[in-house]
Amino acid sequence: MTSSTLFGGIEAGGTKFVCIVASGPEQVIEQVRIPTTTPEETLGKTIEFFQPFVAARQIDSIGIACFGPVDLDSDSSTYGFITATPKPHWSNTDVRGAIQSALNVRTAITTDVNGAALGEFQWGANRGCDPSLYLTIGTGIGGGYLVDGKPLMGLLALEMGHIRIPHDFARDPFPGNCPFHGDCFEGLANGPAIQKRFGSRGESIHDDDPFWDVEAGYIAAALTNYILTLSPKKIVLGGGVMAREYLFPKVRRKVQELLNGYVVHPSILTDIDGYIVSPALGNRSGSLGAIALAQMT
Ligand code: ZN
């Protein structure tokens, strides 16, 4: 257990690192955004940011919610490394080790989506919900599934974006853009897949475009599978695609339609507006989730 009430949190993303010193959403005492360039430069600036807080004994643990793939197996020789990533310079980077050895504090690392899931569980929309699910639908698609407040781990971290869902060929001939699976959930429904279909970013596509019914159908098909296999008490949908708020009612309706009365619970049958929701912490889920992770170490 820590004697400090303040913690360090790093939301390590592919475009920027958000570093914060906080005890929770109400008390963020310092925050900085560092562009993700090379590991030397970005990790160097990250370490510099935390140095005075460590020296003053204000923090003694740091949580890292990191873009991936990250090795999360604590028995592995590459635990806490970003492994093989298409992001230039970052393959085989020991993110956790670099922070830990430079600052000599306790560190914990998880995936970016697990981080957001932890933030929403601790202080956000999934508070008190166990098990809970947070899904990001943006440039990538991934899920953080928490049991007893901890990300579920198996052989590896979960890869909830890559499940197979029915492809609506009649309305959507797009072959999908996942380099591994083509038309898996991520390959059909992530931001870049939308952009490829229209030749422009999703934001510029009109709300009335019939494509959004197809998109909502894909999201609902995936959620239906998670509801049937994982039975989360609540589902939070974040990420750039879900910033289009009016997708929510479409997704909720379609989930009810696909389940067709089979899952007999008020959360599905009558209270679905409160069951499939947007993040309560907005774009702070990840950085605050890193604080929640630091508190657990
Ligand atoms: Zn895939």
py3Dmol code that shows the C-alpha trace and the ligand (Angstrom):
import py3Dmol

protein = """\
ATOM      1  CA  MET A   1       0.000   0.000   0.000  1.00  0.00           C
ATOM      2  CA  THR A   2       1.102   3.512  -0.697  1.00  0.00           C
ATOM      3  CA  SER A   3       1.373   6.306   1.862  1.00  0.00           C
ATOM      4  CA  SER A   4       0.778   8.934  -0.808  1.00  0.00           C
ATOM      5  CA  THR A   5      -2.646  10.220  -1.838  1.00  0.00           C
ATOM      6  CA  LEU A   6      -1.351  11.425  -5.191  1.00  0.00           C
ATOM      7  CA  PHE A   7      -0.487   9.154  -8.084  1.00  0.00           C
ATOM      8  CA  GLY A   8       1.076   9.392 -11.491  1.00  0.00           C
ATOM      9  CA  GLY A   9      -0.857   8.393 -14.591  1.00  0.00           C
ATOM     10  CA  ILE A  10       0.283   8.061 -18.186  1.00  0.00           C
ATOM     11  CA  GLU A  11      -2.121   7.632 -21.073  1.00  0.00           C
ATOM     12  CA  ALA A  12       0.431   6.572 -23.665  1.00  0.00           C
ATOM     13  CA  GLY A  13      -1.185   6.967 -27.078  1.00  0.00           C
ATOM     14  CA  GLY A  14       0.090   6.701 -30.605  1.00  0.00           C
ATOM     15  CA  THR A  15      -0.087  10.472 -31.147  1.00  0.00           C
ATOM     16  CA  LYS A  16       0.402  11.859 -27.639  1.00  0.00           C
ATOM     17  CA  PHE A  17       1.235  10.921 -24.067  1.00  0.00           C
ATOM     18  CA  VAL A  18      -1.068  12.509 -21.486  1.00  0.00           C
ATOM     19  CA  CYS A  19       0.726  12.561 -18.126  1.00  0.00           C
ATOM     20  CA  ILE A  20      -1.109  13.565 -14.972  1.00  0.00           C
ATOM     21  CA  VAL A  21      -0.551  13.778 -11.243  1.00  0.00           C
ATOM     22  CA  ALA A  22      -3.862  13.284  -9.466  1.00  0.00           C
ATOM     23  CA  SER A  23      -5.847  11.539  -6.782  1.00  0.00           C
ATOM     24  CA  GLY A  24      -8.981  11.357  -8.934  1.00  0.00           C
ATOM     25  CA  PRO A  25     -11.100  13.436 -11.331  1.00  0.00           C
ATOM     26  CA  GLU A  26     -11.662  16.182  -8.749  1.00  0.00           C
ATOM     27  CA  GLN A  27      -8.003  16.603  -7.961  1.00  0.00           C
ATOM     28  CA  VAL A  28      -5.717  16.734 -10.977  1.00  0.00           C
ATOM     29  CA  ILE A  29      -2.845  18.885  -9.800  1.00  0.00           C
ATOM     30  CA  GLU A  30      -0.693  18.798 -12.934  1.00  0.00           C
ATOM     31  CA  GLN A  31      -1.121  17.641 -16.500  1.00  0.00           C
ATOM     32  CA  VAL A  32       0.966  17.693 -19.659  1.00  0.00           C
ATOM     33  CA  ARG A  33       0.591  16.466 -23.246  1.00  0.00           C
ATOM     34  CA  ILE A  34       3.731  15.185 -24.929  1.00  0.00           C
ATOM     35  CA  PRO A  35       3.718  14.336 -28.648  1.00  0.00           C
ATOM     36  CA  THR A  36       4.585  10.714 -29.429  1.00  0.00           C
ATOM     37  CA  THR A  37       7.766  10.989 -31.494  1.00  0.00           C
ATOM     38  CA  THR A  38      10.643   8.640 -30.662  1.00  0.00           C
ATOM     39  CA  PRO A  39      10.784   6.585 -27.452  1.00  0.00           C
ATOM     40  CA  GLU A  40      13.930   8.456 -26.323  1.00  0.00           C
ATOM     41  CA  GLU A  41      12.328  11.869 -26.689  1.00  0.00           C
ATOM     42  CA  THR A  42       8.792  11.042 -25.516  1.00  0.00           C
ATOM     43  CA  LEU A  43       9.790   8.838 -22.576  1.00  0.00           C
ATOM     44  CA  GLY A  44      12.535  11.349 -21.697  1.00  0.00           C
ATOM     45  CA  LYS A  45      10.011  14.194 -21.441  1.00  0.00           C
ATOM     46  CA  THR A  46       7.594  11.937 -19.543  1.00  0.00           C
ATOM     47  CA  ILE A  47      10.274  11.141 -16.969  1.00  0.00           C
ATOM     48  CA  GLU A  48      11.192  14.840 -16.705  1.00  0.00           C
ATOM     49  CA  PHE A  49       7.560  15.699 -15.979  1.00  0.00           C
ATOM     50  CA  PHE A  50       7.291  13.272 -13.058  1.00  0.00           C
ATOM     51  CA  GLN A  51      10.787  13.840 -11.627  1.00  0.00           C
ATOM     52  CA  PRO A  52       9.945  16.762  -9.282  1.00  0.00           C
ATOM     53  CA  PHE A  53       6.886  14.976  -7.877  1.00  0.00           C
ATOM     54  CA  VAL A  54       8.936  11.870  -7.166  1.00  0.00           C
ATOM     55  CA  ALA A  55      11.785  13.919  -5.651  1.00  0.00           C
ATOM     56  CA  ALA A  56       9.291  15.696  -3.375  1.00  0.00           C
ATOM     57  CA  ARG A  57       7.843  12.280  -2.414  1.00  0.00           C
ATOM     58  CA  GLN A  58       4.430  13.358  -3.649  1.00  0.00           C
ATOM     59  CA  ILE A  59       4.008  10.232  -5.757  1.00  0.00           C
ATOM     60  CA  ASP A  60       5.452   6.752  -5.387  1.00  0.00           C
ATOM     61  CA  SER A  61       3.524   4.844  -8.015  1.00  0.00           C
ATOM     62  CA  ILE A  62       2.691   5.397 -11.671  1.00  0.00           C
ATOM     63  CA  GLY A  63       0.102   3.642 -13.828  1.00  0.00           C
ATOM     64  CA  ILE A  64       0.581   3.381 -17.576  1.00  0.00           C
ATOM     65  CA  ALA A  65      -2.277   2.804 -20.048  1.00  0.00           C
ATOM     66  CA  CYS A  66      -0.339   2.137 -23.216  1.00  0.00           C
ATOM     67  CA  PHE A  67      -1.004   1.778 -26.934  1.00  0.00           C
ATOM     68  CA  GLY A  68      -0.102  -1.664 -28.129  1.00  0.00           C
ATOM     69  CA  PRO A  69       0.453  -4.374 -28.559  1.00  0.00           C
ATOM     70  CA  VAL A  70       1.855  -4.498 -25.003  1.00  0.00           C
ATOM     71  CA  ASP A  71       3.244  -7.587 -23.277  1.00  0.00           C
ATOM     72  CA  LEU A  72       1.158  -7.822 -20.076  1.00  0.00           C
ATOM     73  CA  ASP A  73       2.451 -11.206 -18.879  1.00  0.00           C
ATOM     74  CA  SER A  74       4.338 -10.392 -15.672  1.00  0.00           C
ATOM     75  CA  ASP A  75       6.343 -13.643 -16.024  1.00  0.00           C
ATOM     76  CA  SER A  76       7.583 -12.704 -19.482  1.00  0.00           C
ATOM     77  CA  SER A  77      11.078 -11.312 -20.109  1.00  0.00           C
ATOM     78  CA  THR A  78       9.474  -8.571 -22.184  1.00  0.00           C
ATOM     79  CA  TYR A  79       6.787  -7.645 -19.632  1.00  0.00           C
ATOM     80  CA  GLY A  80       5.761  -4.020 -20.097  1.00  0.00           C
ATOM     81  CA  PHE A  81       7.250  -3.776 -23.593  1.00  0.00           C
ATOM     82  CA  ILE A  82       5.444  -2.513 -26.637  1.00  0.00           C
ATOM     83  CA  THR A  83       6.087  -5.510 -28.880  1.00  0.00           C
ATOM     84  CA  ALA A  84       5.683  -5.512 -32.691  1.00  0.00           C
ATOM     85  CA  THR A  85       3.913  -2.295 -33.627  1.00  0.00           C
ATOM     86  CA  PRO A  86       3.576  -0.672 -37.050  1.00  0.00           C
ATOM     87  CA  LYS A  87       4.330   2.645 -35.310  1.00  0.00           C
ATOM     88  CA  PRO A  88       7.871   3.611 -36.391  1.00  0.00           C
ATOM     89  CA  HIS A  89      10.596   3.461 -33.667  1.00  0.00           C
ATOM     90  CA  TRP A  90       8.371   1.890 -31.006  1.00  0.00           C
ATOM     91  CA  SER A  91       8.694  -1.866 -31.623  1.00  0.00           C
ATOM     92  CA  ASN A  92      10.357  -3.641 -28.676  1.00  0.00           C
ATOM     93  CA  THR A  93      10.278  -0.571 -26.432  1.00  0.00           C
ATOM     94  CA  ASP A  94      10.450  -1.230 -22.704  1.00  0.00           C
ATOM     95  CA  VAL A  95       7.992   1.490 -21.668  1.00  0.00           C
ATOM     96  CA  ARG A  96       7.390   0.267 -18.132  1.00  0.00           C
ATOM     97  CA  GLY A  97      11.078  -0.494 -17.480  1.00  0.00           C
ATOM     98  CA  ALA A  98      12.170   2.945 -18.702  1.00  0.00           C
ATOM     99  CA  ILE A  99       9.781   4.734 -16.327  1.00  0.00           C
ATOM    100  CA  GLN A 100      10.491   2.428 -13.409  1.00  0.00           C
ATOM    101  CA  SER A 101      14.287   2.522 -13.624  1.00  0.00           C
ATOM    102  CA  ALA A 102      14.514   6.283 -14.188  1.00  0.00           C
ATOM    103  CA  LEU A 103      12.109   7.248 -11.413  1.00  0.00           C
ATOM    104  CA  ASN A 104      12.454   4.307  -9.038  1.00  0.00           C
ATOM    105  CA  VAL A 105       8.718   4.130  -8.276  1.00  0.00           C
ATOM    106  CA  ARG A 106       6.226   1.276  -8.424  1.00  0.00           C
ATOM    107  CA  THR A 107       4.762   0.982 -11.903  1.00  0.00           C
ATOM    108  CA  ALA A 108       1.926  -0.936 -13.490  1.00  0.00           C
ATOM    109  CA  ILE A 109       1.042  -1.155 -17.135  1.00  0.00           C
ATOM    110  CA  THR A 110      -2.031  -2.173 -19.071  1.00  0.00           C
ATOM    111  CA  THR A 111      -3.515  -1.552 -22.512  1.00  0.00           C
ATOM    112  CA  ASP A 112      -5.026   1.823 -23.404  1.00  0.00           C
ATOM    113  CA  VAL A 113      -8.531   0.379 -23.548  1.00  0.00           C
ATOM    114  CA  ASN A 114      -8.136  -1.415 -20.207  1.00  0.00           C
ATOM    115  CA  GLY A 115      -7.004   1.941 -18.816  1.00  0.00           C
ATOM    116  CA  ALA A 116     -10.169   3.654 -20.035  1.00  0.00           C
ATOM    117  CA  ALA A 117     -12.205   0.749 -18.637  1.00  0.00           C
ATOM    118  CA  LEU A 118     -10.557   1.211 -15.223  1.00  0.00           C
ATOM    119  CA  GLY A 119     -11.245   4.955 -15.258  1.00  0.00           C
ATOM    120  CA  GLU A 120     -14.917   4.470 -16.076  1.00  0.00           C
ATOM    121  CA  PHE A 121     -15.204   1.722 -13.444  1.00  0.00           C
ATOM    122  CA  GLN A 122     -13.534   3.746 -10.703  1.00  0.00           C
ATOM    123  CA  TRP A 123     -15.118   7.151 -11.309  1.00  0.00           C
ATOM    124  CA  GLY A 124     -17.309   7.053 -14.398  1.00  0.00           C
ATOM    125  CA  ALA A 125     -20.303   5.417 -16.016  1.00  0.00           C
ATOM    126  CA  ASN A 126     -19.390   1.858 -14.971  1.00  0.00           C
ATOM    127  CA  ARG A 127     -19.036   2.697 -11.288  1.00  0.00           C
ATOM    128  CA  GLY A 128     -20.412  -0.138  -9.161  1.00  0.00           C
ATOM    129  CA  CYS A 129     -20.909  -2.420 -12.184  1.00  0.00           C
ATOM    130  CA  ASP A 130     -19.130  -5.755 -11.897  1.00  0.00           C
ATOM    131  CA  PRO A 131     -18.389  -7.203 -14.374  1.00  0.00           C
ATOM    132  CA  SER A 132     -18.232  -4.203 -16.670  1.00  0.00           C
ATOM    133  CA  LEU A 133     -17.332  -3.576 -20.279  1.00  0.00           C
ATOM    134  CA  TYR A 134     -15.782  -0.543 -21.939  1.00  0.00           C
ATOM    135  CA  LEU A 135     -15.472  -0.583 -25.691  1.00  0.00           C
ATOM    136  CA  THR A 136     -13.653   1.952 -27.831  1.00  0.00           C
ATOM    137  CA  ILE A 137     -14.767   2.347 -31.431  1.00  0.00           C
ATOM    138  CA  GLY A 138     -12.402   4.707 -33.194  1.00  0.00           C
ATOM    139  CA  THR A 139      -9.220   4.283 -35.197  1.00  0.00           C
ATOM    140  CA  GLY A 140      -9.110   0.836 -33.639  1.00  0.00           C
ATOM    141  CA  ILE A 141     -11.729  -1.197 -31.846  1.00  0.00           C
ATOM    142  CA  GLY A 142     -11.015  -2.847 -28.531  1.00  0.00           C
ATOM    143  CA  GLY A 143     -12.655  -3.760 -25.269  1.00  0.00           C
ATOM    144  CA  GLY A 144     -11.692  -3.668 -21.612  1.00  0.00           C
ATOM    145  CA  TYR A 145     -13.653  -6.258 -19.644  1.00  0.00           C
ATOM    146  CA  LEU A 146     -13.257  -5.943 -15.881  1.00  0.00           C
ATOM    147  CA  VAL A 147     -14.051  -8.695 -13.401  1.00  0.00           C
ATOM    148  CA  ASP A 148     -13.732  -7.771  -9.708  1.00  0.00           C
ATOM    149  CA  GLY A 149     -12.467  -4.419 -10.978  1.00  0.00           C
ATOM    150  CA  LYS A 150      -9.530  -5.970 -12.854  1.00  0.00           C
ATOM    151  CA  PRO A 151      -9.003  -6.447 -16.594  1.00  0.00           C
ATOM    152  CA  LEU A 152      -9.659 -10.058 -17.533  1.00  0.00           C
ATOM    153  CA  MET A 153      -6.498 -11.717 -18.837  1.00  0.00           C
ATOM    154  CA  GLY A 154      -6.169 -15.093 -20.471  1.00  0.00           C
ATOM    155  CA  LEU A 155      -3.423 -16.337 -22.740  1.00  0.00           C
ATOM    156  CA  LEU A 156      -3.020 -12.710 -23.706  1.00  0.00           C
ATOM    157  CA  ALA A 157      -5.076  -9.546 -23.362  1.00  0.00           C
ATOM    158  CA  LEU A 158      -8.549  -9.739 -24.913  1.00  0.00           C
ATOM    159  CA  GLU A 159      -8.899  -8.745 -28.579  1.00  0.00           C
ATOM    160  CA  MET A 160     -12.558  -7.909 -28.674  1.00  0.00           C
ATOM    161  CA  GLY A 161     -12.302  -5.852 -31.849  1.00  0.00           C
ATOM    162  CA  HIS A 162     -11.382  -8.854 -33.961  1.00  0.00           C
ATOM    163  CA  ILE A 163     -14.416 -11.076 -33.432  1.00  0.00           C
ATOM    164  CA  ARG A 164     -16.344 -12.213 -36.483  1.00  0.00           C
ATOM    165  CA  ILE A 165     -19.770 -10.714 -37.030  1.00  0.00           C
ATOM    166  CA  PRO A 166     -22.242 -11.160 -39.909  1.00  0.00           C
ATOM    167  CA  HIS A 167     -21.182  -8.998 -42.860  1.00  0.00           C
ATOM    168  CA  ASP A 168     -24.157  -7.192 -44.414  1.00  0.00           C
ATOM    169  CA  PHE A 169     -23.036  -7.747 -48.024  1.00  0.00           C
ATOM    170  CA  ALA A 170     -26.380  -6.620 -49.462  1.00  0.00           C
ATOM    171  CA  ARG A 171     -26.074  -3.096 -48.094  1.00  0.00           C
ATOM    172  CA  ASP A 172     -22.310  -3.023 -47.603  1.00  0.00           C
ATOM    173  CA  PRO A 173     -20.037  -4.658 -50.181  1.00  0.00           C
ATOM    174  CA  PHE A 174     -16.905  -3.105 -48.565  1.00  0.00           C
ATOM    175  CA  PRO A 175     -14.490  -6.032 -48.003  1.00  0.00           C
ATOM    176  CA  GLY A 176     -13.141  -4.759 -44.664  1.00  0.00           C
ATOM    177  CA  ASN A 177      -9.729  -3.383 -43.813  1.00  0.00           C
ATOM    178  CA  CYS A 178      -8.267  -5.635 -41.120  1.00  0.00           C
ATOM    179  CA  PRO A 179      -4.884  -6.859 -42.392  1.00  0.00           C
ATOM    180  CA  PHE A 180      -5.441 -10.167 -40.570  1.00  0.00           C
ATOM    181  CA  HIS A 181      -9.141 -10.895 -41.057  1.00  0.00           C
ATOM    182  CA  GLY A 182     -10.574  -8.503 -43.628  1.00  0.00           C
ATOM    183  CA  ASP A 183     -14.159  -8.163 -42.454  1.00  0.00           C
ATOM    184  CA  CYS A 184     -13.868  -8.784 -38.703  1.00  0.00           C
ATOM    185  CA  PHE A 185     -15.668  -6.260 -36.438  1.00  0.00           C
ATOM    186  CA  GLU A 186     -12.764  -3.792 -36.519  1.00  0.00           C
ATOM    187  CA  GLY A 187     -12.219  -4.324 -40.240  1.00  0.00           C
ATOM    188  CA  LEU A 188     -15.856  -3.368 -40.934  1.00  0.00           C
ATOM    189  CA  ALA A 189     -16.600  -0.746 -38.320  1.00  0.00           C
ATOM    190  CA  ASN A 190     -13.504   1.253 -37.296  1.00  0.00           C
ATOM    191  CA  GLY A 191     -12.911   4.862 -38.309  1.00  0.00           C
ATOM    192  CA  PRO A 192     -10.500   4.081 -41.191  1.00  0.00           C
ATOM    193  CA  ALA A 193     -12.984   1.547 -42.651  1.00  0.00           C
ATOM    194  CA  ILE A 194     -15.662   4.259 -42.719  1.00  0.00           C
ATOM    195  CA  GLN A 195     -13.211   6.657 -44.335  1.00  0.00           C
ATOM    196  CA  LYS A 196     -12.247   4.111 -47.009  1.00  0.00           C
ATOM    197  CA  ARG A 197     -15.872   3.538 -48.002  1.00  0.00           C
ATOM    198  CA  PHE A 198     -16.603   7.240 -48.461  1.00  0.00           C
ATOM    199  CA  GLY A 199     -13.199   8.618 -49.355  1.00  0.00           C
ATOM    200  CA  SER A 200     -13.625  11.132 -46.545  1.00  0.00           C
ATOM    201  CA  ARG A 201     -13.589  11.132 -42.775  1.00  0.00           C
ATOM    202  CA  GLY A 202     -16.642   9.835 -40.913  1.00  0.00           C
ATOM    203  CA  GLU A 203     -17.305  13.301 -39.470  1.00  0.00           C
ATOM    204  CA  SER A 204     -18.196  14.606 -42.934  1.00  0.00           C
ATOM    205  CA  ILE A 205     -20.825  11.918 -43.589  1.00  0.00           C
ATOM    206  CA  HIS A 206     -24.350  13.183 -43.081  1.00  0.00           C
ATOM    207  CA  ASP A 207     -26.409  11.921 -40.145  1.00  0.00           C
ATOM    208  CA  ASP A 208     -29.108  10.747 -42.567  1.00  0.00           C
ATOM    209  CA  ASP A 209     -26.772   8.533 -44.569  1.00  0.00           C
ATOM    210  CA  PRO A 210     -28.153   4.960 -44.563  1.00  0.00           C
ATOM    211  CA  PHE A 211     -24.636   3.739 -43.829  1.00  0.00           C
ATOM    212  CA  TRP A 212     -25.088   4.635 -40.152  1.00  0.00           C
ATOM    213  CA  ASP A 213     -27.755   1.943 -39.853  1.00  0.00           C
ATOM    214  CA  VAL A 214     -25.229  -0.553 -41.217  1.00  0.00           C
ATOM    215  CA  GLU A 215     -22.569   0.701 -38.788  1.00  0.00           C
ATOM    216  CA  ALA A 216     -25.004   0.518 -35.851  1.00  0.00           C
ATOM    217  CA  GLY A 217     -25.894  -3.012 -36.957  1.00  0.00           C
ATOM    218  CA  TYR A 218     -22.246  -4.101 -36.791  1.00  0.00           C
ATOM    219  CA  ILE A 219     -21.764  -2.553 -33.361  1.00  0.00           C
ATOM    220  CA  ALA A 220     -25.001  -4.138 -32.115  1.00  0.00           C
ATOM    221  CA  ALA A 221     -23.986  -7.559 -33.473  1.00  0.00           C
ATOM    222  CA  ALA A 222     -20.720  -7.376 -31.525  1.00  0.00           C
ATOM    223  CA  LEU A 223     -22.450  -6.147 -28.358  1.00  0.00           C
ATOM    224  CA  THR A 224     -24.954  -8.964 -28.614  1.00  0.00           C
ATOM    225  CA  ASN A 225     -22.094 -11.467 -28.609  1.00  0.00           C
ATOM    226  CA  TYR A 226     -20.466  -9.811 -25.591  1.00  0.00           C
ATOM    227  CA  ILE A 227     -23.797  -9.703 -23.713  1.00  0.00           C
ATOM    228  CA  LEU A 228     -24.384 -13.404 -24.386  1.00  0.00           C
ATOM    229  CA  THR A 229     -20.858 -14.545 -23.496  1.00  0.00           C
ATOM    230  CA  LEU A 230     -19.695 -12.060 -20.840  1.00  0.00           C
ATOM    231  CA  SER A 231     -22.959 -10.687 -19.399  1.00  0.00           C
ATOM    232  CA  PRO A 232     -21.570  -7.270 -18.411  1.00  0.00           C
ATOM    233  CA  LYS A 233     -23.712  -5.249 -15.975  1.00  0.00           C
ATOM    234  CA  LYS A 234     -23.261  -2.176 -18.156  1.00  0.00           C
ATOM    235  CA  ILE A 235     -21.571  -1.267 -21.452  1.00  0.00           C
ATOM    236  CA  VAL A 236     -19.761   2.025 -22.066  1.00  0.00           C
ATOM    237  CA  LEU A 237     -19.031   2.906 -25.695  1.00  0.00           C
ATOM    238  CA  GLY A 238     -16.234   5.420 -26.273  1.00  0.00           C
ATOM    239  CA  GLY A 239     -13.955   6.365 -29.170  1.00  0.00           C
ATOM    240  CA  GLY A 240     -14.214   8.747 -32.115  1.00  0.00           C
ATOM    241  CA  VAL A 241     -16.981   6.907 -33.990  1.00  0.00           C
ATOM    242  CA  MET A 242     -19.234   6.969 -30.912  1.00  0.00           C
ATOM    243  CA  ALA A 243     -18.793  10.728 -30.584  1.00  0.00           C
ATOM    244  CA  ARG A 244     -21.698  10.719 -33.079  1.00  0.00           C
ATOM    245  CA  GLU A 245     -24.209  10.538 -30.203  1.00  0.00           C
ATOM    246  CA  TYR A 246     -27.212   9.656 -32.321  1.00  0.00           C
ATOM    247  CA  LEU A 247     -25.664   6.230 -33.031  1.00  0.00           C
ATOM    248  CA  PHE A 248     -26.557   5.229 -29.471  1.00  0.00           C
ATOM    249  CA  PRO A 249     -30.343   4.882 -29.932  1.00  0.00           C
ATOM    250  CA  LYS A 250     -29.795   2.975 -33.178  1.00  0.00           C
ATOM    251  CA  VAL A 251     -27.366   0.574 -31.468  1.00  0.00           C
ATOM    252  CA  ARG A 252     -29.662   0.061 -28.459  1.00  0.00           C
ATOM    253  CA  ARG A 253     -32.672  -0.672 -30.657  1.00  0.00           C
ATOM    254  CA  LYS A 254     -30.722  -3.092 -32.810  1.00  0.00           C
ATOM    255  CA  VAL A 255     -29.334  -4.941 -29.750  1.00  0.00           C
ATOM    256  CA  GLN A 256     -32.893  -5.467 -28.495  1.00  0.00           C
ATOM    257  CA  GLU A 257     -33.926  -6.648 -31.938  1.00  0.00           C
ATOM    258  CA  LEU A 258     -31.041  -9.134 -32.234  1.00  0.00           C
ATOM    259  CA  LEU A 259     -31.519 -10.531 -28.721  1.00  0.00           C
ATOM    260  CA  ASN A 260     -35.252 -10.783 -29.488  1.00  0.00           C
ATOM    261  CA  GLY A 261     -36.413 -11.159 -25.897  1.00  0.00           C
ATOM    262  CA  TYR A 262     -33.991 -13.982 -25.111  1.00  0.00           C
ATOM    263  CA  VAL A 263     -32.060 -12.180 -22.362  1.00  0.00           C
ATOM    264  CA  VAL A 264     -34.788 -11.511 -19.833  1.00  0.00           C
ATOM    265  CA  HIS A 265     -33.509  -8.619 -17.759  1.00  0.00           C
ATOM    266  CA  PRO A 266     -34.794  -5.057 -17.318  1.00  0.00           C
ATOM    267  CA  SER A 267     -31.380  -3.675 -18.424  1.00  0.00           C
ATOM    268  CA  ILE A 268     -32.056  -5.095 -21.876  1.00  0.00           C
ATOM    269  CA  LEU A 269     -35.845  -5.095 -22.071  1.00  0.00           C
ATOM    270  CA  THR A 270     -36.825  -1.733 -20.580  1.00  0.00           C
ATOM    271  CA  ASP A 271     -33.770   0.179 -19.312  1.00  0.00           C
ATOM    272  CA  ILE A 272     -31.444  -0.151 -22.262  1.00  0.00           C
ATOM    273  CA  ASP A 273     -30.885   3.642 -22.380  1.00  0.00           C
ATOM    274  CA  GLY A 274     -29.045   3.252 -19.081  1.00  0.00           C
ATOM    275  CA  TYR A 275     -27.335   0.015 -20.098  1.00  0.00           C
ATOM    276  CA  ILE A 276     -25.461   1.082 -23.250  1.00  0.00           C
ATOM    277  CA  VAL A 277     -24.044   4.517 -22.483  1.00  0.00           C
ATOM    278  CA  SER A 278     -21.296   7.008 -23.328  1.00  0.00           C
ATOM    279  CA  PRO A 279     -18.249   7.542 -21.100  1.00  0.00           C
ATOM    280  CA  ALA A 280     -18.908   9.767 -18.077  1.00  0.00           C
ATOM    281  CA  LEU A 281     -15.283  10.951 -18.006  1.00  0.00           C
ATOM    282  CA  GLY A 282     -15.240  11.978 -21.679  1.00  0.00           C
ATOM    283  CA  ASN A 283     -11.703  12.012 -23.024  1.00  0.00           C
ATOM    284  CA  ARG A 284     -10.249  11.668 -19.519  1.00  0.00           C
ATOM    285  CA  SER A 285     -11.172   7.973 -19.086  1.00  0.00           C
ATOM    286  CA  GLY A 286      -7.685   6.805 -20.095  1.00  0.00           C
ATOM    287  CA  SER A 287      -5.517   9.164 -18.074  1.00  0.00           C
ATOM    288  CA  LEU A 288      -7.704   8.772 -14.972  1.00  0.00           C
ATOM    289  CA  GLY A 289      -7.733   5.029 -15.547  1.00  0.00           C
ATOM    290  CA  ALA A 290      -3.941   5.156 -15.336  1.00  0.00           C
ATOM    291  CA  ILE A 291      -4.372   6.827 -11.925  1.00  0.00           C
ATOM    292  CA  ALA A 292      -6.768   4.045 -10.890  1.00  0.00           C
ATOM    293  CA  LEU A 293      -4.145   1.520 -12.015  1.00  0.00           C
ATOM    294  CA  ALA A 294      -1.431   3.281  -9.978  1.00  0.00           C
ATOM    295  CA  GLN A 295      -3.691   3.084  -6.922  1.00  0.00           C
ATOM    296  CA  MET A 296      -3.939  -0.687  -7.393  1.00  0.00           C
ATOM    297  CA  THR A 297      -0.169  -1.251  -7.389  1.00  0.00           C
TER     298      THR A 297
END
"""
ligand_1 = """\
1
ZN
Zn -9.269 -8.382 -37.374
"""
view = py3Dmol.view(width=600, height=400)
view.addModel(protein, "pdb")
view.setStyle({"model": 0}, {"cartoon": {"style": "trace"}})
view.addModel(ligand_1, "xyz")
view.setStyle({"model": 1}, {"stick": {}})
view.zoomTo()
view.show()
